[in-house]
Amino acid sequence: MTTTLLGHDYVVAKVDKLVSDILDPNISISIQQIGEQLNSYYQLMTIHFDDELVYANSIKWFIGSCYLVCGNHYPNEIIWNEAMTQSFLHALSFYHNEFTTAKTDFAFQENRNGQSLYEYMSFYLHKYERLLIVRVDLKIKAESAHLIGIEAFNGFMNKLMEKIQNDREKERKRKSGKIVSKEKSCFEDLRGYAWAIEQGVDNGGLHCHLLLLYNGDKRKDDWYIGDAVGKRWVKITEGLGTYYNCNTTENKQHYERQGTLGIGMIHRHNLLEMSNAINAALYLTRPEKYEQRLKAWLPNMRSFDRGNYP
């Protein structure tokens, strides 16, 4: 992979992984491996650093520890030999306790998000006799990932939320007789939603898990809706995006065989379906997904959100 393809999100993901591997007592990494990664990513991190973004603590620890070792030398002058790598490890070692605290804080926040989502899902599962649940994973094509940073991705998400509101307005007009066409937009009859933005560990790719809740008396054909939502995402991203529709027949049959099917049509009288639906939704807020958290974001940006109660 050429340097031009090693974009900001790729580099911060690699730096975060390196810091975590060093500070995690359960992971073994050699001094040689650390030196190689420092030679690969230290200069790139200084090039890509954006002072308009908020960075995860791991990135701050990395930059601070490197500065203690390198001083005022230009990054392109630095070759990380064994002695310098040892000095970096010594500087980074002071963050062991903060690393543990950071993982605990992340788990606490995910549990809070999970409790909020649990209550939200419970409300809609009890409100409707039938609730159609659709999940679509929204991504950027691998070959285009270096072109789309967190600011652009967040902009795409804002446009997606605008599309949801526009379709809800179409629904109101349809009910009032102002729209007479029978074909509904993909977000009409949508009653609730939740989403979580994450970042890949290996390539730093940004992606969003999108959960959609429809009135099951008004909509069916969950695969069709998921595909329409995915195509809407591709259009929003001007062809740079791609998607994975979780509501395929193959997927649902797989989960059904395991007794864990929680997407598609969920019936209020079926307690197993309702329990599975909540568990499927809580995938968006799993405390163990620490490595998939965002490593850089815009000020005041959310990585998780859900709709409002009616």
N, C-alpha and C positions, 0 to 999 in steps of 0.2 A: 504493500500500500504506500503510495507516494505521500510526501509531506502535505501536499495540497488537500488530500482527503482526510488528514488527521485534524478534523475540526474541533472546535471548542468543547463540545459535549463529549466527544470521544476521549479527549485528553483529560478532562476533569474526572471522567469515570475511571480511567486508568490510574490517575493520581490517588483518587479515593480508595481504590482497591489496594494499591500499594501500601497506603497508610494503615488501612484496616488489617492487612496481612501481617504487618510489622507489629501492630499494637495488640492484636488478638492472640492471647496465650495459647489458643488451641490450634494455631496455624504455624507451620514451620517454613521459613523462607531463608535461603542462604545469603550470605554477604555478597556473593557473586551475582545472584539474581537481583538483589537490591541495587547494586552498582549499575548493572545493565539497564534497569528501568529508570534510574536517575539520569543516565546518559541519554535515554530515549525521550523522557518527558519533562525534564527540568526546564530546558530552554523553551520547549513548546508551551509549557504552562505560563512562562513569563510573557511569551508573545501573545497568547490568547487571553490573558487576564483582562477582565472588563470591570472597571471600577463602578460601573452603573448597575452591576448585578450584586446580589447577596450570595455569598458562598457558604457552603457547609463548613463546619469546623475543621473537618479533615483537610480541606484545601488550605485553610488559613494556617493550620499546624505545619503543613508541608512547606508552604512559602516562608513562614517564619523560621523554621529549622534550616532550610536552605540558605536563608540570608545570614543566619548566625555562622554558617560554615564558609560561605562564599564572600561575605562582606560586600564591598562595592565593585567587585570584578564583574565584567560583562558576562552574561550567561553563555555566550558563544566562546568564551575563553576557558570555560570550566570543563575539565575532564574528571569524572568521578572515579578516582582510584580507590584502593581499599582503605587507605588512611582517611580520605575525605568522607567515604561512605560510613566509616566507623564514627566519625565526628557527627555526621547527620543522625545516625542512630542514637547517639548519646543525647543530642538536642531533642529529638522526637520522643525519647523515653519519658520526658517530663509530662507528657500528655496521657499517660496510661490511665490515670484516674478519670480524666476528662472524657476519654474514649468510652469508658464504662458508663459514665453518666449520660453521655450523648445517646448511647443505645437504649438506656433506661427511659430517657426523655422521649425518644421516638416511640417506643412501645406504649408509653403512657398516652401520648397524643393519638396514636392509632386506636387504642382502646376507647378513648373518648369519641373518636369519629365512629368507631364500630357501634358504640352504644346509641349514638344519634341515628345511625343508619338502621339499627335494629328496631328502634321505636318507629321510625319512618315506614319501614317495610311492614311492620305489624299493623300500623294504621290502615294501609291500603289493602293488605290481605284480609282484614276483617271488614273493610268498608264494601268491597265488591264481591259478589257471588263468584265471579270468575275474573282473574287478573292475568293478562297476557304479559309475560316477562321476556324481554329481548335484551341480549347482551352482544355488543359489538366492540371489538378492540380496534382502535384507530391508531395508525402508525404513519411513518414516513418511509418511502422506499429506501432500501439500503444504499443504493447508488446516489441518492439525493440527500442523505442524512447530514452530510457536512455543510449543506447549503441552508439548513433550517435549524436555527438556534432556538433557545427557549423563548425569546421575544416573539419570533415569528410563529412558533407553535402556540403560544398563548393567544396570539392574534387570531389564529385559526379557530381556537376553542371559543373565543368571543363571538366569532361569526357563526359558529354552530349554535351557540345559545340564542343568537338573534334569529336564526332559522326556526328554532323551536318556538319562539314567541310569535314569529310571522305565521307559522302553521296554526298556532292556537287562535290567532286572529281570523284565519280562514275558517276555522271550525265555528267560531261565533257567527261569522257571516253566513255560513252554510245553514246553521240552525235558524237564522232569521230570514232565510230565503233569498239572500243576496247572491249566493252561489248555487247554481243548479246542477253542475256537473257531478256525476256519480263517483268519479275517481278521487280518492282522498290523498292528501299529501302524507308523507311518512310520519309526521309528528302530530297529525290530527288524532284526537281521542287519547292523547298522551296525558296521563294523570300525575305521574311522578317520574323523577329521574335522579340518578346519582352518577358521579364520575370521579376518577382518580387518575392523576398524571404520574407516571413513573419513568424511570430511566434505566435502560439496560446496563447490566454489569460488564459485559464483555465489549460491547461496541458503543456504549453510551447513548444508544438510540432512545429518543423520546417517544412515548406512546401513552394512550389513554384508554382505560377500561370504562366503557359507557354502559350504564344499566338503565333500561327504559321500562316503564310500567304503564300498560294500556288497559282501558276498560274492556274486559273480555267479552262483554255483551255487544261491543261496537266493532272490535277488531279481532281478526284471526290471521292465519297465514304468517306466523312469526318469522319464518325464513325469508319470506318476501319482504317483510318490513325491515329486517336486519340488512338485507341486501340493498334496499332503497336508501337506508341511512348511510351505509358504507359508500354508496355511489355519490350521495350528497357530500360526504367528507372529501372524496376524490375531487369533486368539482370545486369545493371551497379551497382546497390546496392547489388548485390549477394543475392537477395531474401529478403532483409530487407525493401525494399520499396514497396509502393502500389500507386495507382493512381485513379483519378476520371476523366472519359472521359465526358466532358460537351456536346459533340456532339451526344448525344443519340436522337433517334426519340422522345421519351417522353419529354426530355428537350426542344427540338426545338419546339414541338407542344405547350408546355406551354407558351414559350415566344411569339410564333406566335399569340396565342389567346390574349395576352396582347398588341400586336402590337409593341413588343420590340425586335424581333428576329434579332440578329446581328452577328450570327455565321453561319457556313455552306456556301453555295454558295451565294455570294453577287454580284449583277449586277450593273454595272456603271450607267445604265440609270434609276435605281430605287433609287430616292433620300432618301426615307424612309429607305431602306436597308442600304444605305451608312451611314446615320445618326446613325442608330442603331448599326452598326459595330463599329463606333468611340466610342459610349457610352459604348459598351461592352468592348472595349479595355481599356478604361479609368478606369475600375474597378481596374486595376493594380496600379493606382496612386491616390487613393482617400484620400484627406487630413483628413477625419474624422476617418481614420483607425489608429489613434495614438497608441492605445493599442496593435495593431498587428505588430508594428515595431519590429525590432531586438533589443534585450536587451544587446547582446554581439556579437562581430564580430572580425574577423581578421583585422590587420592593412591594410589599403588601399583596403579592400574588398568592393565590390559593392552589394547593395541589390536590385538594379534595373538596367536593361540594355536593350538595343535594338540593332538590327543589323545595319549595315552601309547602306547608300544609294548606289545603284549600280554606 
